[in-house]
Amino acid sequence: KQGPFKLSYYIEQSLLQNAEQHILSLLQRHEAPYSLICSVDPFNGDGLVDLLPQGVSKDFALAWWTEHVNANRESILFAGDSGNDFAPLTAGYRGILVANSPPDLADRILSVHQDRNWSGRLYRATQQATSGVLEGCRHFGLFEPH
């Protein structure tokens, strides 16, 4: 999963929280220009650790695209299922959180929406993965219901 702009690692889920704190402290101590995204693979439970250049994220890409096509955040629909989807699911876009999302992620995202008084911007699908995305698209009126 390595790439020119991303370093990715697997870690046991039970070690993820401590590893996240340790890596963040190392990044800060060395003033490394990276951001850290830790998440759990919703299908197999593996811990995931991603190091990205600061400012590089799904939210950043969506913000760029939104400006590039002169759209507003409320007109864009984003679907996600893991920790690396937290930023765009809490950035003001309409969102679909599929059923295989970890419960703690769902709680954190819902909390942000409630704190910002966003009503109707987040749909929690009852289906997993692609089926959940399609369910959410129907909810937001992108497709006709069955």
C-alpha positions in Angstrom: 0.0 0.0 0.0 3.0 2.3 -0.3 2.9 5.1 -2.8 4.8 8.3 -3.6 2.5 10.3 -1.3 1.3 7.8 1.2 2.9 5.3 3.6 0.5 2.7 4.9 0.9 0.0 7.5 -1.1 -2.7 9.2 -1.2 -3.1 12.9 -3.2 -5.2 15.3 -6.3 -3.4 16.2 -5.6 -3.8 20.0 -2.4 -1.8 19.5 -3.8 0.9 17.3 -4.7 3.6 19.9 -1.3 3.4 21.7 0.6 3.4 18.4 -1.4 6.4 17.2 -0.4 8.4 20.3 3.2 7.3 20.0 3.5 8.2 16.2 1.8 11.6 16.7 4.3 12.4 19.5 7.2 11.4 17.2 5.8 13.5 14.3 5.4 16.5 16.6 8.8 16.1 18.2 10.6 15.9 14.9 8.3 18.5 13.3 7.7 16.1 10.5 5.3 17.5 7.8 3.0 14.5 7.9 -0.5 13.9 9.1 -1.6 10.6 10.6 -4.8 8.7 9.9 -5.6 5.6 11.9 -8.6 3.4 11.2 -9.9 -0.1 11.3 -10.6 -2.1 8.2 -14.4 -2.7 8.5 -14.2 -6.1 6.8 -11.3 -7.8 8.6 -10.7 -5.7 11.7 -7.1 -4.9 10.8 -5.7 -1.7 12.2 -4.6 0.7 9.5 -2.0 3.4 9.9 -1.6 6.0 7.1 1.0 8.7 6.9 0.3 11.5 4.4 1.8 14.9 3.7 0.1 17.6 5.8 -3.0 18.9 4.0 -3.5 15.8 1.9 -6.8 14.1 2.6 -10.1 13.1 1.1 -11.6 16.3 2.6 -8.9 18.4 0.9 -9.5 16.7 -2.4 -13.3 17.3 -2.1 -12.8 20.9 -1.1 -10.6 21.5 -4.1 -13.1 19.8 -6.4 -16.0 21.7 -4.9 -14.3 25.0 -5.6 -13.1 23.8 -9.1 -16.6 23.0 -10.3 -18.1 26.0 -8.3 -20.4 23.7 -6.3 -21.5 24.1 -2.7 -20.8 21.4 0.0 -24.5 20.6 0.4 -24.7 19.5 -3.2 -22.0 16.9 -2.8 -22.7 13.4 -1.5 -19.8 11.4 0.1 -20.0 7.8 1.4 -17.6 6.2 3.8 -17.0 3.4 6.3 -13.8 4.0 8.2 -11.6 6.4 10.1 -10.0 7.8 6.9 -13.5 9.0 6.0 -14.0 11.0 9.2 -12.9 14.4 7.8 -15.1 14.5 4.7 -18.1 13.1 6.7 -17.7 16.0 9.2 -16.9 18.8 6.7 -20.4 19.8 5.7 -21.1 17.5 2.8 -24.1 15.3 2.7 -22.9 11.9 3.8 -23.6 8.2 3.8 -22.2 6.1 6.6 -22.6 2.5 5.6 -23.5 -0.3 8.1 -20.1 -1.9 8.3 -18.7 1.3 9.9 -17.2 0.9 13.4 -19.7 2.0 16.0 -17.2 4.4 17.6 -16.7 6.1 14.3 -20.4 6.5 13.8 -20.8 8.0 17.3 -18.0 10.5 16.6 -19.4 11.6 13.3 -23.0 11.9 14.7 -21.6 14.0 17.6 -20.0 16.5 15.2 -23.2 16.7 13.2 -25.2 17.3 16.3 -22.7 19.9 17.7 -23.0 21.8 14.4 -26.8 21.5 14.2 -26.6 19.8 10.9 -29.9 18.1 10.3 -30.5 15.7 7.4 -26.9 15.7 6.1 -25.9 12.3 7.3 -27.7 9.0 6.5 -26.8 5.9 8.4 -27.4 3.0 6.0 -28.6 -0.4 7.2 -26.7 -2.1 4.4 -23.0 -2.7 4.1 -20.5 -1.5 1.6 -21.8 -0.8 -1.9 -25.3 -1.8 -1.0 -25.2 0.8 1.8 -24.0 3.5 -0.7 -26.9 2.7 -3.0 -29.3 2.8 -0.1 -28.0 6.2 0.9 -28.2 7.5 -2.7 -31.9 6.5 -2.8 -32.4 8.2 0.6 -31.0 11.5 -0.8 -33.0 11.1 -4.0 -30.3 10.3 -6.5 -32.0 7.1 -7.6 -35.6 6.0 -7.8 -36.7 3.7 -4.9 -37.2 0.0 -5.8 
